[in-house]
Amino acid sequence: MALRGLANRGGLAGRVVENVLAFNTATSRGVTTDLGSITSTFLNSGAQSSLRGCSAQCVRAFSSRAPIHTSLLSSRAQACVSPFPFALVDARSLTRSMDSLIPRIHTRGMAKNANSKQLEASGLKVWRPLTNGQRGRVTTRRDDLWGGKPHKALVMGKKRIGGRNNQGRTTVFWRGGGHKRLYRIIDFKRQLTGREGIVRRIEYDPNRSARIALIDYEGDVKATHYIIAPEGMKGGDPVTQGPDSPIKAGNALPLLNIPVGTVVHNVELLPGKGAQLSRSAGTSCTLVKKADDGYASIKLQSGEVRLVLSRCYATIGVVSNAQHANRKLGKAGASRHLGRRPHVRGVVMNPVDHPMGGGEGRTSGGRPSCTPWGVPCKGYRTRNNPRTDAFRISRRPPKPSRK
């Protein structure tokens, strides 16, 4: 039973013991072998360097778990085991050369564990496959986030509209349901100029991909605000806003007072209106130029370069939770919890519902991919706003074509 338990562990030890159990014991009487002593002899001889694909750590782990006696082996098998114990993996092929008797190590499990540790070190949580829904599930870590309720004075109810407009017509498809949410009121304007605040805690916000920070402002009139938390911000850090603020992650300044080349987020498009650019997790802009005409050039993550008034405020740093793009939900129910309904392809609809619908049997649509209103998809540029074209210096580079 001990051998079978070790065989079920997998890896090198399991493979060796599994072959020992499968050995024909009918012709192997009167011989016993101590796998633990043989493996120790193998380690002390320094022969593990010749074992291809097997780490010394794996061999030592097998050595520490193998002070057991195997079943009866033949004298021929022991003669092969003495100089090289891992010939037990294929002990029935005694005519082969010693090099061919080296076992083939399956490293799939070990590579998965190493990959999991690497992902967890980067801010992701790899779920153990205890259920089918958790198999392959990867989410962002929330160990350092506040586990209680949000600040009550800064939340309000949020009504779910399910993709409908004020007339009740569906304007955004495949939305509906989802978990109930409270909207956190975020301070995108940062108008408390010259006042320093202290980060009380970092919180999770179900309404956005970035983390939010609760800031306590001291002074004559105390205030508490939520802001978008930049990367690296933690509880107890000071933050401030204004033209004289230091260049530090989380501080908000006008673009006129920010050095060229600085990475910023939460960029305003009109002074005093509040941040509109680079508010999602992991996003940022780069200040590339400041001109004398009152405009600054910023480069967006898409590659587009546009003009913004130098009086507009921006926050130093990169938005937090950059690993949000690398998560895997793992099951369909997790998508439903977010308020996303199943997406239906146009080729399976009726002709009245989609230009690519209809036809006898399975069809490819009969035309290039398009929207329900006939607008081409997959790379077709639909931007048409002459009012803002004057502020765009260069367009984003086109995406690579699909072959």
C-alpha positions in Angstrom: 0.0 0.0 0.0 2.9 2.3 0.7 4.3 1.7 -2.7 0.9 2.4 -4.4 0.6 5.6 -2.4 4.0 6.8 -3.6 3.2 5.7 -7.1 0.1 8.0 -7.2 2.2 11.1 -6.3 3.4 11.4 -9.9 6.7 12.7 -11.0 10.0 10.8 -11.0 9.4 8.9 -7.7 5.9 7.8 -8.8 7.1 6.7 -12.2 9.9 4.6 -10.7 7.7 2.9 -8.1 5.0 2.4 -10.6 7.3 0.4 -12.8 8.6 -1.6 -9.8 5.0 -2.6 -9.0 4.4 -3.6 -12.6 7.4 -5.7 -12.7 6.8 -9.4 -13.1 7.2 -10.7 -9.6 6.7 -14.3 -10.6 10.3 -14.5 -11.7 11.8 -12.3 -9.0 11.9 -14.3 -5.8 14.3 -14.0 -2.9 15.7 -10.5 -3.7 14.9 -7.2 -1.9 16.2 -3.8 -2.6 16.3 -0.7 -0.4 15.4 2.2 -2.7 16.4 4.7 -0.1 20.0 3.5 0.2 20.4 3.0 -3.5 19.2 6.6 -4.2 21.6 7.9 -1.6 24.4 6.1 -3.2 23.4 7.6 -6.5 23.4 11.1 -5.1 26.7 10.8 -3.4 28.3 9.5 -6.5 27.5 12.7 -8.3 25.8 10.9 -11.2 22.7 13.1 -11.2 24.3 15.4 -13.6 23.9 12.7 -16.3 20.2 12.5 -15.7 18.6 14.5 -18.5 15.6 16.7 -17.6 15.6 15.9 -13.9 16.7 18.4 -11.3 18.7 17.5 -8.2 15.9 18.8 -6.0 13.5 16.2 -7.5 16.0 13.4 -6.9 16.7 14.5 -3.3 12.9 14.7 -2.6 12.6 11.1 -3.9 15.5 10.0 -1.8 13.9 11.4 1.4 10.7 9.6 0.8 12.0 6.2 -0.3 13.2 4.4 2.9 11.0 1.5 1.8 11.6 -2.0 0.6 10.2 -3.0 -2.8 8.7 -6.2 -3.7 10.8 -9.2 -4.9 13.0 -8.3 -7.8 15.0 -10.6 -10.0 18.8 -10.9 -9.7 19.0 -9.5 -13.2 17.2 -6.4 -12.1 19.4 -5.9 -9.1 22.4 -6.2 -11.2 21.1 -3.4 -13.3 20.0 -1.3 -10.3 23.3 -1.4 -8.4 25.3 1.1 -10.6 22.3 3.2 -11.6 19.1 2.9 -9.6 16.8 4.7 -12.1 17.2 1.8 -14.5 14.2 0.4 -12.6 12.0 2.6 -14.8 12.7 0.2 -17.7 14.2 -2.8 -15.9 12.8 -5.2 -18.4 14.9 -3.9 -21.2 18.3 -5.0 -19.8 19.8 -5.3 -23.2 19.6 -1.6 -23.8 22.5 0.7 -23.2 22.8 2.7 -19.9 22.0 5.9 -21.7 18.7 4.5 -23.0 17.6 3.5 -19.5 17.5 7.1 -18.3 13.8 7.8 -17.5 11.8 10.4 -19.4 10.7 12.9 -16.7 7.3 14.5 -17.1 7.8 18.2 -16.0 4.3 19.4 -16.8 3.3 19.5 -13.1 6.5 21.1 -12.0 6.4 23.7 -14.8 2.8 24.6 -13.8 3.8 25.1 -10.2 6.7 27.3 -11.2 4.5 29.3 -13.5 1.9 29.7 -10.7 4.6 31.1 -8.4 5.7 33.5 -11.1 2.1 34.7 -11.7 1.4 35.1 -8.0 4.6 37.1 -7.6 3.4 39.5 -10.3 0.1 40.2 -8.5 -2.1 37.4 -9.8 -3.8 34.7 -7.9 -3.9 31.2 -9.5 -6.8 29.2 -8.1 -6.5 25.5 -7.2 -8.8 23.3 -9.3 -11.0 22.2 -6.4 -14.0 22.6 -8.7 -14.5 22.8 -12.4 -15.2 26.5 -12.2 -11.9 27.1 -10.5 -9.8 25.2 -13.0 -7.8 27.7 -15.0 -9.2 30.7 -13.0 -6.7 33.5 -12.5 -7.6 36.7 -10.8 -5.8 39.7 -9.4 -4.7 39.5 -5.8 -6.6 41.5 -3.1 -4.6 40.7 0.0 -3.6 44.3 0.6 -7.0 45.8 0.0 -9.6 46.9 2.6 -11.9 44.1 3.4 -14.7 46.1 4.9 -17.5 48.3 3.6 -16.8 51.5 1.6 -16.9 54.9 3.2 -20.7 55.5 3.6 -20.6 59.2 2.8 -19.0 58.6 -0.6 -21.3 55.9 -2.0 -24.7 56.0 -3.7 -27.1 53.5 -5.2 -26.5 52.5 -8.8 -29.4 51.5 -11.0 -28.8 48.8 -13.5 -30.2 49.6 -17.0 -29.4 46.4 -18.8 -28.2 48.1 -22.0 -31.4 50.1 -22.5 -31.9 53.8 -23.1 -34.5 56.1 -21.6 -37.0 54.7 -24.1 -36.5 51.1 -23.1 -34.8 50.1 -26.3 -31.7 48.0 -26.4 -28.7 50.1 -27.4 -25.9 47.9 -26.0 -26.3 44.2 -26.6 -25.5 41.3 -24.3 -25.8 43.2 -21.0 -28.0 42.5 -18.0 -28.1 41.0 -14.6 -25.0 41.0 -12.5 -24.4 41.6 -8.8 -25.8 44.6 -7.0 -23.3 47.5 -6.8 -22.8 50.7 -4.9 -21.3 53.6 -6.8 -18.2 55.1 -5.3 -18.0 58.9 -5.9 -14.5 59.5 -7.2 -12.7 62.9 -7.0 -11.5 63.4 -10.6 -11.1 67.2 -10.3 -8.6 67.4 -7.4 -9.6 71.0 -6.5 -8.2 71.0 -2.9 -5.2 73.0 -4.0 -2.3 73.1 -1.6 -3.9 70.8 1.0 -2.1 67.6 1.9 -4.0 64.4 2.5 -3.0 61.0 3.9 -4.0 57.7 2.3 -6.2 55.9 4.8 -6.6 52.6 2.8 -6.7 51.1 -0.7 -10.1 49.6 -1.7 -11.7 47.5 -4.4 -14.2 49.2 -6.7 -16.6 47.0 -8.6 -17.4 49.8 -11.0 -13.9 50.1 -12.5 -10.8 48.0 -13.2 -8.5 50.3 -11.1 -8.1 50.4 -7.4 -9.3 53.4 -5.4 -7.7 55.1 -2.4 -9.5 56.8 0.4 -7.8 60.1 1.3 -8.2 62.1 4.5 -7.5 65.8 4.2 -6.6 67.7 7.4 -7.0 71.4 8.0 -9.7 73.9 8.9 -12.3 71.9 7.0 -11.7 68.2 7.1 -12.6 66.2 4.0 -12.5 62.7 2.8 -12.3 61.8 -0.9 -11.8 58.8 -3.1 -9.2 59.0 -5.9 -7.9 56.6 -8.5 -4.9 54.8 -6.8 -1.7 54.9 -8.8 0.7 52.0 -8.9 2.7 51.7 -5.7 0.4 53.8 -3.4 -0.2 52.3 0.0 -1.8 53.4 3.3 -0.1 56.3 5.1 1.3 57.9 1.9 0.9 61.7 1.6 -0.8 63.1 -1.5 -1.4 66.7 -2.6 -2.5 68.7 -5.6 -1.5 72.1 -7.0 1.1 73.8 -9.1 3.7 73.5 -6.3 3.2 69.8 -5.6 6.3 67.5 -5.8 6.6 65.2 -8.8 5.4 62.0 -7.0 3.0 59.3 -7.8 -0.5 60.3 -6.8 0.1 64.1 -6.8 -2.0 66.2 -9.3 -0.5 69.1 -11.1 -1.2 71.2 -14.2 0.6 69.9 -17.3 2.5 73.3 -17.4 4.3 72.3 -14.1 5.1 68.7 -15.1 8.5 68.0 -16.7 8.6 66.6 -20.2 8.8 62.8 -20.3 6.8 62.3 -17.2 4.3 59.4 -17.1 0.8 60.7 -16.1 -2.7 59.5 -15.8 -6.2 61.0 -15.1 -5.6 63.7 -17.7 -8.2 66.5 -18.1 -9.4 67.6 -21.6 -10.9 70.8 -20.3 -9.7 72.7 -17.2 -11.9 72.1 -14.2 -14.0 69.4 -15.9 -12.3 66.5 -14.3 -10.0 63.7 -15.6 -11.2 61.9 -18.8 -8.1 60.2 -20.2 -6.1 57.2 -18.8 -8.4 56.1 -16.0 -8.4 52.3 -16.5 -6.2 49.8 -14.8 -2.5 49.9 -16.0 -3.0 52.9 -18.4 -0.9 56.0 -18.6 0.1 58.9 -20.9 3.5 60.5 -21.6 4.0 64.2 -21.7 6.2 64.6 -24.8 6.1 68.4 -25.4 5.1 71.8 -23.9 4.7 74.6 -26.3 4.4 78.4 -25.8 0.9 78.6 -27.3 -0.7 77.1 -24.1 -0.9 73.5 -25.4 0.9 70.4 -24.3 1.4 67.2 -26.4 0.7 63.9 -24.7 1.1 60.5 -26.2 -1.6 58.0 -25.4 -1.1 54.2 -25.0 -2.7 53.6 -28.4 0.1 55.6 -30.0 -2.0 58.7 -30.8 -0.5 62.1 -29.9 -2.9 64.9 -29.2 -2.9 68.4 -27.9 -4.2 69.3 -24.4 -4.4 72.7 -22.7 -1.4 73.2 -20.4 -3.8 74.4 -17.7 -5.4 70.9 -17.5 -4.5 68.8 -14.5 -2.9 65.4 -14.6 -1.8 62.9 -11.9 1.7 61.5 -11.7 2.2 57.8 -12.2 0.5 54.8 -13.7 -2.9 53.5 -12.8 -2.9 50.6 -10.4 -3.9 47.0 -11.0 -2.0 46.6 -14.2 -2.5 42.8 -14.1 -6.2 43.2 -14.7 -5.7 42.4 -18.4 -4.2 39.0 -17.6 -7.0 37.6 -15.5 -9.1 34.6 -16.5 -12.6 34.3 -15.3 -12.6 30.5 -15.4 -16.3 29.9 -15.9 -19.4 31.5 -17.6 -21.0 32.3 -14.3 -18.2 34.7 -13.4 -19.0 36.7 -16.5 -22.7 36.8 -15.6 -21.8 38.1 -12.2 -20.2 41.1 -14.0 -23.5 41.8 -15.9 -22.4 40.3 -19.2 -24.8 38.0 -21.0 -23.8 35.5 -23.7 -22.7 37.0 -27.0 -24.6 35.8 -30.1 -22.9 35.8 -33.4 -24.5 37.4 -36.4 -24.2 34.4 -38.7 -26.6 32.4 -36.5 -29.3 35.1 -36.4 -32.2 35.5 -38.8 -31.9 37.9 -41.8 -34.2 40.3 -40.1 -31.8 40.6 -37.1 -28.4 40.8 -38.8 -27.0 41.4 -42.3 -25.0 38.1 -42.0 -27.9 36.0 -40.8 -30.1 33.5 -42.6 -29.2 30.9 -45.2 -29.6 27.2 -45.4 -27.4 25.3 -43.0 -24.2 26.7 -41.7 -23.0 29.7 -43.8 -20.1 32.1 -43.4 -22.4 35.2 -43.8 -21.8 35.8 -47.4 -20.0 39.1 -46.9 -17.2 40.6 -44.8 -17.8 40.9 -41.1 -20.0 43.8 -40.2 -22.2 45.2 -37.4 -26.0 44.8 -37.2 -26.1 48.1 -39.1 -23.8 47.1 -41.9 -20.7 48.9 -40.8 -17.5 46.8 -41.5 -15.6 45.4 -38.6 -12.0 44.2 -38.1 -9.9 47.3 -38.7 -12.4 49.7 -40.3 -11.9 53.2 -38.9 -15.2 54.8 -37.8 -14.0 57.9 -36.1 -15.6 61.0 -37.6 -15.4 64.1 -35.3 -14.1 67.2 -37.1 -14.5 69.2 -33.9 -11.6 67.4 -32.2 -9.5 66.6 -35.3 -7.5 69.8 -34.9 -6.2 68.6 -31.5 -4.9 65.3 -32.9 -1.3 65.6 -34.0 -0.9 62.0 -35.2 -3.3 59.1 -35.4 -2.7 55.8 -33.7 -0.8 53.2 -35.8 -3.0 50.7 -37.6 -3.4 47.2 -36.2 -1.6 44.4 -38.0 -3.8 42.8 -40.6 -5.1 39.3 -40.1 -4.0 36.7 -42.6 
